Amino acid sequence: MIEIKGLKKSFGNNVVLQGVDITIRDGETLAIIGASGCGKSVLLKNILGLMKPDHGTVRVDDLLINTATQRELERLRVRMGFLFQNAALFDSMTVEENVTLGLREHETRIERSRGSANQQPKARSQTELKNLAKEKLNLVELWNKEESKPDALSGGQRKRVGLARALMMDPAYMFYDEPTTGLDPVLSDQIDALIQSLTQKLNVTSIIVTHDMFTVERIAERVIYLVKGLVYFDGTPDQLKRSEDSEVKKFLHRYSVSDH
């Protein structure tokens, strides 16, 4: 479970989060929406431990992120998968190398820290990594692309590679940053369906930052709408859609119409 209480974050005179309270339950699919600059990305970075709150607390799996050591954060991040907005692939690497990169780096750090009393398992062999990469690529419905370079892939295929990489360490939490941005409606539908399918198959907790209200309606069980660093709305997609609040209606009109 992720528990956020009284979270505040400022950068100089720029107040980004003004006291956010959110509890994200295990297995839940939560969408976080809001206009640019409302604090969505800063909120995610605080959950991931990439930033420290000015005030308030963030707990993930009962670990207090505010005071966690670097080693504790590293252990926690193994349980987290992240799909970046642009997939963040390395063009010089093959698909297989991109997919296995995080796992290889993690296991290399383990190898370097091994001592006589350290009973952690050894890093996987190249054959094991290859088989695992193929398994995850098959899971995201991308077949026979292991030796391809990212520049030979479509936008939707690149997203799938990024998703396969995020799944490599069997995370308990999946974070999606604008997963359908830059994709046409057909590809957006495919990515949404894939995320929904994976969430059900793998029983992960999913947090999706998006402007795409079609994605919210199709995937999310619950929606958090941030306005000026505060939780303005917390409810189901249907409750959001039916809201008579003028602020909510303005946001829905802007993004439901302009994005498709």
Disulfide bonds with the S-S distance in Angstrom:
none
